[in-house]
């Protein structure tokens, strides 16, 4: 899931070449160049969330295979 969100954030700028974005951003946008528009905070939060979720899931997976201590109760 984390990789899908991260790849979505990476591929998002490919859509800036569309006609709708060019009309909105004063016909100066291109792929990976947004022109006069700006990226909002939600894009950065999504990227940071995907990166932190990837690290958290990797860290938790490292401990998932460890055996539990057997207590003599």
C-alpha positions as CSV (number, residue, x, y, z in Angstrom):
1,X,0.0,0.0,0.0
2,X,2.8,2.4,0.9
3,X,4.5,1.8,-2.4
4,X,1.3,2.5,-4.3
5,X,0.8,5.8,-2.6
6,X,4.5,6.7,-3.1
7,X,4.4,5.9,-6.8
8,X,1.2,7.9,-7.1
9,X,3.0,10.9,-5.6
10,X,6.0,10.3,-8.0
11,X,3.7,10.1,-11.1
12,X,1.4,13.0,-10.1
13,X,3.5,15.6,-11.9
14,X,3.1,13.8,-15.2
15,X,-0.4,15.1,-15.4
16,X,0.7,18.8,-15.3
17,X,1.0,18.7,-19.1
18,X,-2.8,18.4,-19.6
19,X,-4.9,21.1,-21.1
20,X,-6.9,21.7,-17.9
21,X,-3.8,22.4,-15.9
22,X,-2.4,24.6,-18.6
23,X,-5.5,26.7,-18.6
24,X,-5.5,27.1,-14.9
25,X,-1.7,27.9,-14.6
26,X,-1.5,30.6,-17.3
27,X,-0.4,28.2,-20.1
28,X,3.0,28.0,-18.6
29,X,2.9,24.5,-17.1
30,X,4.7,21.5,-18.5
31,X,5.7,18.0,-17.2
32,X,7.4,18.4,-13.9
33,X,7.1,22.3,-14.1
34,X,3.9,23.6,-12.7
35,X,4.2,27.2,-13.9
36,X,2.5,29.8,-11.9
37,X,0.5,27.3,-9.7
38,X,1.8,25.9,-6.4
39,X,1.6,22.5,-4.8
40,X,-0.5,22.4,-1.7
41,X,0.4,21.0,1.7
42,X,-1.6,17.9,1.1
43,X,0.8,16.6,-1.5
44,X,3.7,16.9,0.9
45,X,1.8,15.3,3.7
46,X,0.9,12.4,1.5
47,X,4.5,11.9,0.5
48,X,5.7,12.1,4.1
49,X,3.0,9.7,5.2
50,X,3.9,7.2,2.5
51,X,7.6,7.4,3.5
52,X,6.9,7.0,7.2
53,X,4.4,4.2,6.7
54,X,7.1,2.4,4.6
55,X,9.6,2.8,7.3
56,X,7.2,1.7,10.0
57,X,6.0,-1.4,8.1
58,X,9.6,-2.4,7.4
59,X,10.5,-2.0,11.1
60,X,7.5,-4.0,12.3
61,X,8.3,-6.7,9.7
62,X,11.7,-7.1,11.2
63,X,10.2,-8.1,14.6
64,X,7.3,-10.2,13.2
65,X,9.5,-13.3,12.7
66,X,11.1,-13.4,16.1
67,X,9.9,-16.1,18.5
68,X,8.1,-15.2,21.6
69,X,9.6,-16.1,25.0
70,X,7.9,-19.1,26.6
71,X,7.2,-18.4,30.2
72,X,6.9,-21.4,32.5
73,X,3.6,-20.5,34.1
